[in-house]
Amino acid sequence: MKKSIFFLSILLSVVINAQKQEKDPEISAYVKSVNKDSLRANIEKLVSFGTRHTMSSTTDKDKGIGAARNWVLSKFRNYAQNSGGRMDVFLQNEDLQPDGKRINKITNLGNAIAFLKGTDPTDQRVIIISGHLDSRVSDVLNSTGFAPGANDDGSGVAAVIEAARVLSKSKFPASILFVAVSGEEQGLLGAKMLADKAKAEHWQVEAVLNNDMIGNNSFDAPKNDGTPKLRVFSEGLPAFETEKTAAKIRNFGLENDGNARQLARYVKEIGEQYVKNIDIKLIYRNDRFLRGGDHTPFVNNGLTAVRLTDYYENYDHQHQDIRTENNKKYGDLIEFMDFDYLKTNTAVNVAVLANLAKATPQPENVVMDVKELSNSTKLSWEKPNSGKVKGYYILYRETDSSVWTHKIFTTETSYTVPVSKDNYLFAVQSISVSGNQSLPVIPKVSR
């Protein structure tokens, strides 16, 4: 009895110590570097193009989607000079034919991309941050009307550009892809083009952070609502090969533990660790009702993706013609932006990107032993396929908890946790030498 009490006291001390994680000073510096004035300048420039409708001009030097994407590319090229030759900047594009729906003429679809190569040639992970460049008014086919798109989605694109600026000097083992996609309002077309490329070329996409409207929450929040909130949407049952995995999900009670949910929890933990004054809300849906986001083509291809967006949406300031009716302004104008809120949400993205890219890859072959009836749980795993690890976190929580509540640190590749596998859910993370944790891995079951 004394021996078991001693063991539990040691376990509790390990859990408590593991939860008191130190911030990585390098990541803290990146978060601090996010600049509100830089974000505002990006939004002002994006609004100045008049419209960024997908079918607007691609040849006008000052107006339309072509001028906008060329400007984004120029910003990326400027920041690429900080990367020591590791950042490639290019336009992914293709011509679309009229589809009888939301494309009514031949249209050149283009995604503005900056790809920051990782420093470890054996680490093939790619982390993606996206926002959509195109804007619209009430009529989705109106490609000439004034469509400033300040928040939808100038805010997401501004965050992508600012993240590229802040992280351009970084030297992480994994790669980061910064992208302003087009065609979102016409049916997630640019995101699908990129997701299809990633699937066809077998990219090892670790995570996709899709930012769509992250800049006007506080403007519409009720008075005295407390800490500003940011929503993270994540799918439950996987859209990819659902039938193939449904039996395992049902049998082992993993309905709330797909890859997107693990990423969402990671965004909340890391975001709130490094960024003050933000309450990150996990929304257990892939997206809002009647709406769609650019993370969806990625999850449809079996890749891990989430959507970050305002908590309070004001529908008077999105998908609206610019006008005043009964002394009330309509439209997605810059005057309705909250740049402090945008700065905070951009900083969340920077913290998550940096922590993921600096971490070692996930542990391999994570297994939970269920061969015997027991009130303890044995887990085992193999080291990541690249990089050096300091150790591993074993995560666990009760089955009705939405986030991981306990962490145990170990340098071994197996561990017996003195709680029942019938009552808890488990995962394992690898920890880099610098203390950055990978995404959690849910164990497979070994009989």
N, C-alpha and C positions, 0 to 999 in steps of 0.2 A: 504494500500500500504506500509506504514512504517513498519507494523508488518511483512509482507512477506519479505521485504528487510532485516529486522533484523534476521528473521529465516534463510534466505539464507546465511547471513554473519556468523552465528553460524555454519551452516552446513559446509561451506567452511573451517572454522578454524578447525573443527573436522577432515575433510578429510586431510588437510595439516598436522596436528599433527599425524594422523594415519600413514601417509606415512613416517614420520621421525622415523622409528623404531630403537630401540636400539638393538645392537647385544647382544646375550646371551653370557656372559663371559665364561660359561662352554663350549659352542660349539666353541667359538673362540679358547679356549685352545686346544680342540681336533684337530681343523683344523691346528693350529700351530705345533702340534705334528707329523704331517705327515712328514716322513723323506725320502729324496731322496736316501740316501745311503742304507736304508733298502729296498727300492723298487728295486734299482740296484742289491743288493744281491739276492733278490728273483728271478729276471730275470736270473741272471747268473746261479743260481741253476737249474731253469727250463730248460734252454738251455743245461745244462750238462747231461741231461737224453738221449741225442742223438735224440730220437724221442719220441713223446707222442701220436703217432697215436693210435686211439681207439682199433685197432686190434693188437697192439704191445704187447710185453710180459707183463704179470701180475705177473710173478714169479721171474724174474731177480731182484736182489736187487739194482742194480745200473742203469739199462737202461730200457726205455720203460714206458708205461702208469701206470703200477702197482707200480713201484718205485716212479714215480712222485706223484701219489695220496697218497701213504703212507707218502711221505715227507710233503705234504700239511696237512694231518691229524696230523702229528707230530708237525707242527707249530701251528695248532689249539689247540692241547692238551697243548702245552706250554703256550699259551695265556689264556687258560681256568683256569689256576692256579690263574689268577688275578681276576676271576669273583665271588669268594666266593661260588663256587659250582653251579652257575647258567648257566654255559655254558656246553652243551652236545656236544660231538664230535662223529661222526659215519660215516660209509660208507653206502650209499644207493646203492644197486647193484642188478643186475639180469643178467641171461644168455640170450644172444640173439642167435637165430638161423639164419643161412644164409638166406638172403632175395632175392638173385638174383639181387641185386642193388649195395648197398655200404657196405654190410656185406657178406663176402664170406666164413666165417668159424664161428664155435661156439665162441662167444665172451662174456667175462664178462664185462658188462657195469657198471661203478661205479661213483657216485657223492660223492665227499668229502665235508662233511657238518659240520659246527659248529652252534649250535642253542643257542643263548643268551636269556634266559628267562627274560621276563619283571617282574618288581617288584610288579605290581598290578594284583592279581589273577582274578579280574573281567574284566580286559582289555585283550581281546583275539586277538588283532591285531598282525599281523606278517608282518614285512618289510623285503624284500629279496634283497640282493646284489649278483650278479653272474658274473662269467667270465667262459670261457670254457678252460678246461685243455688240450684237445687234439690238435694236430698239424698235418700238412700234407705237402707233396710236390706236384709236378705237377699231378702225378697219384694218385687219391683219394684212390686207393686200395693198394698203396705201403706202407706197414706197417713197413719196415725195413730201408728205406733210411733216411739219416740225415735230420731231420725236426726240426730245432731249435725253430721255433714258438715264436720268441722273442716278436714281437708286436701282432701277431695273434695266440693265444691270451694270450701270457705270460703277456702282459701288464694288461689285465683284471683280471687275476688270482692274479698277484702281488698286484693290488689294493684291491682285496677282502681280501687277507692275511693281508695287511697293515691296512685296516679298522678294521679287527678283533683285531689286536694288539692294535690299538689306542682306540677302544671302549670297550675292554674287561673289563675295570674297571667301566664302566658306570652303572648307575642304573636308567634306563628309565622304565616307566610304560608298554610300549609295547615291544614286542620281536623282535629281529633281527636274521635273518638266513643268514649266510655267506656260499656260495657254489661255488665250482669249479666243474662244470658239465663236463661230457665226451660226446663223440658222436656227437658233433656239426657238424663237417665236414662230418659226415656220414648221416646227416639228422635231426639234432636237437634232437637226441634220448635221451640224458640225461636230457635235459630240459623238454621234453615231459614226461619222467618218473616222474620227480618231480612235474610238473604241474598236472598230472593225480592224483598223491598222494594227493596234496593239495585240489583238487576238490572232490575226493572220501571221504576224511576225514573232509571235510567242514571247512578247514582252513579259517580264516578271514584275507585274504591277503590284506593288505592296499596298497602296492605298490611293484613293482619289478623294480630294476635298473640293467639292463643287460649291462655290460661293455665289448665291443668287439672291440679291436684295439683302444687304447686311448693313445698311446705312441710315435707317430712319426710325428705329424702334422707339427711342425716347420721345420723339415728337408726338407719337400717338398713344403712348402709355398713359394709363390713368394716373391721376395725382397720387402721390405717396405710395407708389407701387413697389418701392424698394429697389433692390439691386437690378440693373438692366439685365435682360434675358436674351439669350441666343439659342435658337432651336437647331438641333442636329437630327435630321430625319434619317432613318435607317430601315432597310427591309428586314422582315422576319423570316418567313420561309423563303429560301433562295429562288429567285426567278429563273436561274439557270439549272437545268436538269433536276427539277423539283421531284418528279416521280422517282428518280433514281435514288434520291437521298431521303425521301419522306419517311420510310420505314425506320431508319436509324434515328432520325430526328424525333419521331413519335416514341419509339421504344426507350430512348435514353433521356427524354424530357429536355431536348435541346431547342425547343421552339423559339427561345429567346437568346440563342447563342450562336447565330450565324456570324460569318466574317464581318458583315457590315455592322452588326451590333457590337462586336468587339472593338471595331474602329471607333464607333460612336462613344463608347465608354472611355476609350483612350483619349479622344478629343476632350471629353469632360475632365478627366483626371489631369492631363498635362496642361490644358488650357487654364483651368482654375488654379493650378499650382504656380504658374508663371505670370498670370495676368490678374491684376486686381479688379475688383468691382465688376464682375461678370458672373451671372448664374446660367450655366449651360444646361439646357433642358433636353433630355433624351426623348425624342418623339418616336414612338414605336410604330411608325408607318414609313413606307418608302417615300411618300410625298403627301402634299395636301390634296384635299378633294377637288376634283375638276381641273387639276393643274399638273404640270410635268416639269422635271428638271434634268439638267445635263448629266447627272450621275446615273440616270436610268439606263442609257445604252451600255454603260459599263457593267452594271449589275446583270443586265440581260445577257452579257457575254461571260458571266461567271467571275467578274472582277470585283474587288472590294471597294465600294464607293458610298459616300454619304453626301447629304445636302446640308449646308449651313445657311440659315436665313433668319431675318427679323422675327421676333416673337409676335409683335403686333403689326399686322398689315393694314394699310389704309388704301382701300380699293379706289378712292378718288384720285390717287396719285400713281396709278399704274394702268397701262393699257387704255389711256384716256386721251382724247383730243385736248389740246391746250385751249382753255376757255374759262370765262367767268360767268356763272349763272347764279342769280339771287345773291350777289356779293360773295359768292364762294368760288375759290379757284380750283380748277381741275387740271390734272396733268403731272407728269413726273419731272418736276422742276427742282433745280438745285436749292432753292430756298426752303425746301422741305427736308433737306438732309440734316443729319446730326453727326458732325465730323468727330466728336469725341467718341461716340459709339462706334463709328466706322474704324477709328484708330484702335479701339479695344478689340474689335473682332478681327482686324488684320493681325494684331499681335497674337491672338489665339492661333491663327493659321501659321504664323512664323514659328511659334513655340512647338507646335505639333510637327511641322515639316522638319525642323532642325532635330528634334528629338528622335524622330523615326529614321532620318537619314544618317544620324550619328550613331545610332544603335547598331549592334550586330544583327544579322538575320535571326529569324525565329529558330528555336530548338527543333530538331528533327525527330520524327518517330516517337511522339509523346503518347504514352500508353498508360491506361489505368487497369490494374490487375483486379479482376472480379472472379477469380477461380474459386475463392473460398468465401463463406459467410464470415463477416468480421465487422467490428465496430471501428476499425481503422482502415485507411485507404493508402495503398501503395501505388506510387507513380514512378515511372521511369522514362528516360528520354536520351537522345544523343545530342552532341554538341552541334552548333550551327555549321553549315557547309563552308563558311568563310568567316574571317575576323577572329579576334581574341575576346574571350569572355572573362569577366570577373566572377561570374556566378549566375544564379538563376533565382527568379521569384516563383514560388508556388502561390497561386491565387486561389482563394475559395470564398464561397458565399452560400447562404441558405437559398433554397430553390425559389423562394418568393422575393428575394432581394434583387433590385434592378442593377446594382453595381457591386463590384468586388469589395468585400469588407475586410478581408484578412490577407496578409502577405507573410510568407516565410522565405527568408534568404538562405540559400545553400550553395556550396561550391561543388556538391556531388551531382551525379546524373541519375540519382534515384532517391526517393524519400518516402517515408511512411508517415502520413498525417493522422493524428489520433482522433479523427472524426469520421463518421460513417458516410460512405459513398451514397447511401440511400437518402441522406438528409442534406447533402451539400453538392454543389457543382464546383469543378476544379479547372484550372488552366495553368500553363507554365510559360514564363517569359525568360528570354536570355537577357543578361545585363552586360553591357560593354565595359571595358576597362575604365571608361570615363563616367560610368554610372547610368547610361541611357538604356531604357528598356525597350525591347521589341514589342510588337503586337502579341497579345496572348494567344496560345494554342490550346484548344480544347482537346483533351486526350481521347484517343481511340480506345475501345474496350478490348481487353485481352481475356479470353476464356481459358 
